[in-house]
Amino acid sequence: MVEKNFTDRIRVDIDNKDATFKHHSSGFKSFYDEDLLQKHLPPTSGVLTADSALVASLGKILPEATIEALKETNFVNVYGRVLQGGGLGQKTCLQYIYVWDYQAVPAHEGDYEPIFVFLDGNERYAIYDLVHYCTRRIELGEPGKEGPGLRVIPGWHSFLPVANLESSAVDKGLSVKPLTDQHLDSWWNIPEDEPRLKIEKFFLDPFKLKAPGHFLEHPDEDAKTICCIFVEIEKAMAEFDNPKEAVVEGVKRAFGKCVGIFALHRLGAFISLLGELNDIGMINSTVNLKDGLNIGAIAGLLRDGFVSLTTKGAELFEGFQKSDEE
């Protein structure tokens, strides 16, 4: 059942004359520049349509709870601000956060997806949320021209990199609204954990953010495991021409490298992530991943190929651009 208890806290309504931009580390300044933020808004596809498109294409096979959540999810807005460091070699980061009032998988109210665009001389790149706040970097092309972009994963609302996002697929009509202290204060102070914005440190100083890395200052063990799994999938994507083979191989490698027989406490995150991928139609699984399988059963099932990338999942990975890694 979809419950929205913090609509007023998520949809912040503030008069521009009362807006302030003081949430930043010492030595920085932040402000709203509509023209600059709109000019450098990274090209995305699916911000407005991914959830409804998933229902239209896979509505007959997705879990009923997922379908209901997708139908009840609404995009709120994309908010942005400029953060600059003073002195010589002034650094500029455009902080964008995409806000939905709900997330279908895993289901919870309030969803905040960050993309930070860094302007450094002629260099223009973004650090974005790949999945569960795991960070990745993508080099961006010239504003307004076809080039690298980001595709929204429906239900999750995180992003996959696309080597060349055609202009016909780019989201149209997104208008960057001011990301004010009042917005951040409201989201940071929602009294329940799941609807609360959990990123704080890297809003105050985004230049300490690394990719691969994490948007949370202290990610827990489950978050680290999930990030590890996607590193293995990305590595496999770079090796295999066929994305279906790559994802299956990446999942197998991740089980060995991110869980293994000496880290049984990570098995729950592994099963949970595969369950989420199954629920949004990216993979097919021949077993119910939520039945608490033990590590021996998982190992046997991996050998037998119990997961496969769906056609929908392959479409999402189409044009996948491997992110730069340290």
C-alpha positions in Angstrom: 0.0 0.0 0.0 1.4 3.4 -1.0 1.4 5.9 1.9 2.5 9.5 1.5 2.8 11.1 4.9 5.3 13.8 4.2 4.0 15.5 1.1 4.4 19.0 2.6 8.0 18.2 3.7 9.0 16.9 0.3 7.2 19.5 -1.9 8.7 22.6 -0.3 6.9 25.8 -1.2 8.9 28.9 -0.4 8.8 32.5 -1.6 12.0 33.4 -3.5 12.5 36.5 -1.3 12.9 34.3 1.7 15.3 31.8 0.1 18.8 31.5 1.4 21.9 29.5 0.2 24.2 29.3 3.3 24.5 25.5 3.6 28.1 25.0 2.5 31.6 24.6 4.0 33.8 27.5 4.9 35.5 29.1 1.9 32.6 28.5 -0.5 29.6 30.4 -1.6 26.4 29.1 -3.1 23.6 30.7 -5.1 21.0 30.1 -7.8 21.8 31.0 -11.4 18.9 29.8 -13.5 20.6 30.4 -16.9 23.9 28.6 -15.8 22.0 25.7 -14.2 19.7 25.3 -17.2 22.6 25.5 -19.7 24.5 22.7 -18.0 21.6 20.5 -17.0 23.0 17.0 -17.9 21.1 15.2 -20.7 18.8 12.6 -19.2 16.2 10.2 -20.5 13.2 8.8 -18.6 12.9 11.3 -15.7 9.3 12.0 -16.6 8.3 8.8 -18.3 10.4 5.8 -17.1 7.9 4.6 -14.4 4.8 4.8 -16.6 6.7 3.2 -19.5 7.7 0.2 -17.3 4.1 -0.3 -16.3 3.0 -0.2 -20.0 5.6 -2.7 -21.1 5.8 -5.1 -18.2 2.6 -4.5 -16.2 1.4 -8.0 -16.7 4.5 -9.7 -15.1 5.6 -7.3 -12.4 4.5 -7.8 -8.8 1.2 -6.1 -8.0 2.8 -4.0 -5.3 5.4 -2.7 -7.7 2.8 -1.8 -10.3 0.8 0.1 -7.7 3.9 2.0 -6.5 5.0 2.9 -10.0 1.5 4.3 -10.8 1.4 6.3 -7.6 4.9 7.8 -8.0 5.1 11.4 -9.2 8.1 13.4 -10.2 8.3 16.6 -8.1 11.1 18.6 -9.7 14.7 19.0 -10.4 16.4 21.5 -8.0 19.8 23.1 -8.4 22.3 25.5 -7.0 25.8 26.7 -7.9 28.6 26.1 -5.4 31.9 27.9 -5.9 35.2 27.9 -4.0 37.0 31.3 -3.7 40.6 32.2 -4.3 42.9 31.1 -7.0 41.7 28.3 -9.2 38.1 28.8 -8.3 36.2 25.6 -8.5 32.5 25.3 -9.6 30.0 22.6 -9.0 26.4 22.7 -10.1 24.5 20.6 -7.7 21.3 19.1 -9.1 18.9 16.9 -7.2 16.0 15.1 -8.8 13.0 14.5 -6.5 10.2 12.0 -6.7 7.5 11.7 -4.0 7.9 7.9 -4.0 10.2 5.1 -5.0 8.7 1.8 -6.2 11.7 -0.5 -5.5 12.5 -0.7 -2.7 9.2 0.9 -1.8 9.4 4.1 0.3 8.2 7.7 0.3 10.6 10.4 -0.9 13.3 9.8 -3.4 16.3 12.1 -4.0 18.7 11.4 -6.9 21.8 13.6 -7.1 23.8 14.6 -10.2 26.8 17.0 -9.5 28.2 18.7 -12.6 31.8 20.0 -12.2 33.1 22.8 -14.4 36.9 22.9 -14.5 38.3 24.9 -17.4 37.3 23.1 -20.6 36.5 20.0 -18.7 32.9 19.2 -17.9 31.9 16.0 -16.0 29.3 14.7 -13.7 29.3 12.5 -10.7 25.9 10.7 -10.4 24.0 8.0 -8.5 24.4 4.7 -10.3 22.4 2.7 -7.7 21.8 3.0 -3.9 24.0 6.2 -3.9 27.0 4.4 -5.4 28.9 7.2 -7.3 30.1 7.1 -10.9 31.7 9.7 -13.1 30.7 10.5 -16.7 32.4 13.0 -19.1 29.9 15.3 -20.6 29.8 16.8 -24.1 29.1 20.4 -25.1 25.8 21.7 -23.7 22.9 21.4 -26.1 24.7 18.9 -28.4 24.3 15.1 -28.7 26.7 13.1 -26.6 27.0 11.2 -23.4 24.0 11.2 -21.1 22.2 9.3 -18.4 19.2 7.0 -18.6 16.8 6.6 -15.6 16.3 3.1 -14.2 12.5 3.0 -13.6 11.4 2.2 -10.1 14.9 2.8 -8.7 15.3 6.3 -10.4 19.1 6.0 -10.4 21.1 6.4 -13.6 22.9 4.3 -16.2 25.5 6.1 -18.4 24.8 6.2 -22.2 27.7 6.8 -24.6 25.5 8.8 -27.0 22.1 9.9 -25.9 20.2 11.0 -29.0 18.4 14.4 -28.8 15.0 12.7 -29.5 15.4 10.7 -26.3 16.5 13.6 -24.1 13.9 14.7 -21.4 12.3 17.9 -22.6 10.7 20.6 -20.4 12.7 20.1 -17.2 13.1 23.4 -15.4 15.7 23.7 -12.7 14.1 25.2 -9.5 16.2 26.8 -6.7 17.8 24.4 -4.3 17.6 26.5 -1.1 18.6 26.0 2.5 14.8 25.7 3.2 14.6 22.7 0.9 17.6 21.0 2.4 16.5 21.7 6.0 13.0 20.3 5.2 14.4 17.1 3.6 17.2 16.5 6.1 14.7 16.8 9.0 11.9 14.5 8.0 11.4 12.5 11.2 11.4 9.0 9.5 14.5 7.4 8.0 13.3 6.3 4.6 11.8 9.6 3.3 14.7 11.6 4.7 17.5 13.0 2.5 20.6 11.3 3.8 23.3 13.2 1.8 24.8 16.0 3.7 28.6 16.3 3.8 28.9 16.3 0.0 26.3 19.0 -0.4 28.4 21.1 1.8 31.7 20.3 -0.1 31.2 18.3 -3.3 34.9 18.5 -4.2 35.6 15.8 -1.7 33.3 13.4 -3.5 35.0 10.5 -5.4 33.9 8.1 -8.0 33.7 5.2 -7.7 32.7 6.0 -4.1 29.5 6.8 -2.3 27.3 9.9 -1.8 26.9 9.0 1.9 29.7 9.9 4.2 29.5 6.6 6.1 27.8 3.9 3.9 26.9 0.7 5.8 28.1 -2.8 5.0 25.0 -3.4 2.8 25.7 -0.3 0.8 29.3 -1.3 0.2 28.3 -4.7 -0.9 25.8 -3.3 -3.4 28.5 -0.9 -4.8 30.9 -3.9 -5.1 28.3 -5.9 -7.0 27.9 -3.2 -9.6 31.6 -2.8 -10.0 31.7 -6.4 -11.1 28.8 -6.0 -13.5 30.5 -2.9 -15.0 33.7 -4.8 -15.5 31.9 -7.6 -17.2 30.0 -5.1 -19.4 33.4 -3.8 -20.7 34.5 -7.4 -21.6 31.3 -8.8 -23.2 29.6 -7.5 -26.3 26.4 -9.1 -25.3 24.9 -7.3 -22.3 22.9 -10.4 -21.3 26.1 -12.4 -21.0 27.8 -9.6 -19.2 25.2 -9.1 -16.5 25.0 -12.8 -15.7 28.8 -13.1 -15.6 29.0 -10.0 -13.5 26.5 -11.4 -11.0 28.5 -14.6 -10.7 31.8 -12.7 -10.1 30.1 -10.5 -7.6 29.0 -13.5 -5.5 32.6 -14.6 -5.3 34.2 -11.3 -4.8 31.6 -9.3 -2.8 30.1 -12.1 -0.7 32.1 -15.3 -0.7 32.3 -17.9 2.0 34.1 -15.6 4.5 31.5 -12.8 4.4 28.1 -14.4 5.0 26.8 -11.2 6.6 26.8 -9.7 3.0 24.6 -12.4 1.6 21.4 -10.5 2.6 22.4 -7.5 0.5 23.3 -9.7 -2.4 19.9 -11.4 -2.4 18.0 -8.2 -1.7 19.6 -6.4 -4.7 18.8 -9.3 -7.1 15.3 -9.2 -5.8 15.0 -5.5 -6.6 16.4 -6.1 -10.1 13.8 -8.8 -10.5 10.9 -6.6 -9.3 11.7 -3.9 -11.8 11.9 -6.3 -14.7 15.7 -6.0 -15.3 16.4 -9.7 -14.6 14.5 -12.9 -14.6 15.0 -15.3 -11.7 14.0 -18.9 -11.6 13.6 -18.9 -7.9 12.1 -16.6 -5.3 15.1 -14.6 -4.1 13.3 -13.5 -1.0 12.9 -17.0 0.5 16.2 -16.7 2.5 18.4 -19.0 0.4 21.6 -20.1 2.0 25.1 -19.6 0.5 25.4 -23.1 -0.8 22.1 -23.0 -2.6 23.0 -19.6 -4.1 26.3 -21.0 -5.3 24.6 -23.9 -7.0 21.9 -21.8 -8.6 24.6 -19.4 -10.0 26.3 -22.3 -11.7 23.0 -23.4 -13.2 22.2 -19.8 -14.4 19.3 -18.9 -12.2 19.4 -15.2 -13.3 19.2 -13.8 -16.8 18.9 -10.3 -18.2 15.5 -9.5 -19.6 14.8 -7.7 -22.9 13.8 -4.7 -20.9 17.0 -4.8 -18.9 19.0 -5.1 -22.1 17.3 -2.0 -23.5 18.4 -0.1 -20.4 22.0 -1.2 -20.9 21.9 -0.3 -24.6 24.6 2.2 -25.4 26.1 1.7 -21.9 29.2 3.8 -21.4 31.7 2.4 -18.9 32.3 5.0 -16.2 35.8 6.2 -15.4 37.3 4.3 -12.4 40.1 5.1 -10.2 
